[in-house]
Amino acid sequence: MDIRSTSTAELERRRAEINRKLKEDDLGVMWGVTRWVSHASEKNGVIKEKQAIDAELLRRKKTNHDSN
């Protein structure tokens, strides 16, 4: 996902989906020993994506606020 070109509504939907996945520990990885390694890697990636989305939404809010 190219965060800068994605609509604000889509970023907000993706952020809500990420929040749900983190809350429910639903990262779509298999069970067993592999799950623990995959889970940590997937969770790290999801958290980084959420941080990028949050930063972009904040940037947009500041840009819109500054232009008013």
Order of alpha helices (4+ residues) and beta strands (2+ residues): alpha-alpha
